[in-house]
Amino acid sequence: MATVELRFSALPEHVRTARLVAAAVARRAGVDEAVLDEVRLAVGEACTRAVGLHQHGGISAPVKVLLIEEEKQFSIEVGDEAPHAPVQARSADEVLGDPDAETEEDEMGLAVISGLVDDVEVSAGENGGSIRMRWPTTPQAATFT
């Protein structure tokens, strides 16, 4: 299992770099070329969400992105250190009826990610949260560069 870890300051201008790195590592891991745009968009959404949570919460810790190549799948985990109410403790009325614009933007970002990626796990707690996304890979012949 090969892992690449990327940490960046919670600034919007760094999201593009995270997207480019994620797409390059996904390509090398064997993610289908037709899916790479979805990988870029999903990582962009997840990183933008994490940056927003850090900025809104005044958190100076970096956003963390793990790019994990496993035997038959490629995973990306985007983590933040913003305190969250546990997901299971929030009712649907609280999520859908909350007039707070940032909460609505957060939920919209999660909806976009869910639309782009078939295998998504969202976890959140008082010490931060993460979005883990997975894509299947196809075996590739070894390439030397």
C-alpha positions in Angstrom: 0.0 0.0 0.0 1.5 3.3 -1.1 0.5 6.5 0.5 1.1 10.1 -0.4 0.3 12.7 2.3 -0.3 16.3 1.4 -0.7 19.1 4.0 -1.5 22.7 3.0 -2.4 25.9 4.8 -6.2 26.4 4.8 -6.2 28.9 1.9 -8.4 28.7 -1.2 -5.4 29.1 -3.5 -3.9 25.8 -2.4 -7.0 23.8 -3.4 -6.0 23.8 -7.1 -2.6 22.3 -6.2 -4.3 19.5 -4.1 -6.6 18.7 -7.1 -3.7 18.5 -9.5 -1.7 16.3 -7.2 -4.7 14.0 -6.5 -5.3 13.6 -10.3 -1.7 12.8 -11.0 -1.5 10.2 -8.2 -4.8 8.7 -9.2 -3.7 8.3 -12.8 -0.5 6.6 -11.7 -2.5 4.3 -9.4 -4.6 3.1 -12.3 -7.8 5.0 -12.0 -9.6 5.0 -15.3 -8.8 8.1 -17.4 -12.6 8.7 -17.9 -13.0 9.2 -14.1 -10.1 11.6 -13.5 -12.2 14.7 -14.0 -14.6 13.4 -11.3 -11.6 12.8 -9.0 -10.4 16.4 -9.5 -13.9 17.8 -8.9 -14.5 15.7 -5.8 -11.1 16.5 -4.3 -11.7 20.2 -5.0 -15.1 20.1 -3.3 -13.7 18.2 -0.3 -10.7 20.5 0.1 -12.8 23.7 -0.4 -15.1 22.4 2.4 -12.1 21.8 4.7 -10.6 25.2 4.0 -13.9 26.9 4.7 -14.3 25.0 8.0 -10.8 25.9 9.1 -11.2 29.6 8.1 -14.7 29.9 9.7 -13.4 28.2 12.9 -10.2 30.2 13.0 -8.1 27.0 12.9 -4.5 27.5 11.8 -3.7 23.7 11.4 -3.2 22.6 7.8 -5.7 20.6 5.8 -4.6 17.0 5.3 -5.0 15.0 2.2 -4.1 11.3 2.1 -3.8 9.6 -1.3 -3.8 5.8 -0.8 -3.0 3.2 -3.5 -4.2 -0.2 -2.6 -4.3 -3.4 -4.6 -7.6 -2.9 -6.4 -8.7 0.6 -5.3 -7.5 4.1 -4.9 -8.6 6.2 -1.9 -8.4 9.9 -1.1 -9.1 11.1 2.4 -9.5 14.8 3.1 -9.3 15.7 6.8 -10.0 18.9 8.7 -9.6 19.8 12.4 -12.8 21.8 12.8 -15.0 20.6 15.6 -18.3 19.1 14.3 -21.4 17.9 16.0 -21.4 14.1 15.5 -23.2 13.3 12.3 -25.6 10.8 13.8 -26.6 13.4 16.5 -28.0 15.8 13.8 -31.5 15.2 12.7 -32.7 15.7 9.2 -34.7 18.7 10.3 -31.6 20.3 11.7 -29.6 19.6 8.5 -32.3 20.6 6.1 -34.0 23.4 8.1 -30.8 25.2 9.2 -30.9 28.7 7.7 -27.2 29.2 8.2 -25.6 29.9 4.8 -22.4 28.1 5.7 -24.2 25.0 6.8 -26.2 25.0 3.5 -22.9 25.4 1.6 -21.4 22.5 3.5 -24.3 20.3 2.8 -24.3 21.3 -0.9 -20.6 20.4 -1.1 -21.3 17.0 0.4 -24.1 16.4 -2.0 -21.9 17.3 -5.0 -19.2 14.9 -3.7 -21.8 12.1 -3.3 -23.0 12.7 -6.9 -19.4 12.4 -8.2 -18.2 9.4 -6.2 -20.0 6.1 -5.7 -18.0 5.1 -2.5 -17.9 8.0 0.0 -17.6 7.9 3.8 -18.0 11.1 5.8 -17.0 11.1 9.5 -17.1 14.0 11.9 -16.5 14.6 15.6 -15.4 17.1 18.0 -11.8 16.8 16.9 -12.4 17.2 13.2 -13.8 15.3 10.3 -12.9 13.5 7.1 -14.2 12.6 3.8 -12.9 9.3 2.3 -13.5 8.7 -1.3 -12.7 5.4 -3.2 -12.3 4.5 -6.9 -11.5 1.1 -8.4 -8.2 0.7 -10.2 -7.0 -1.4 -13.1 -3.6 -3.1 -13.0 -1.0 -1.4 -15.1 2.3 -2.6 -16.4 5.2 -1.1 -14.6 6.4 2.2 -16.1 9.7 3.8 -15.5 10.2 7.5 -15.7 
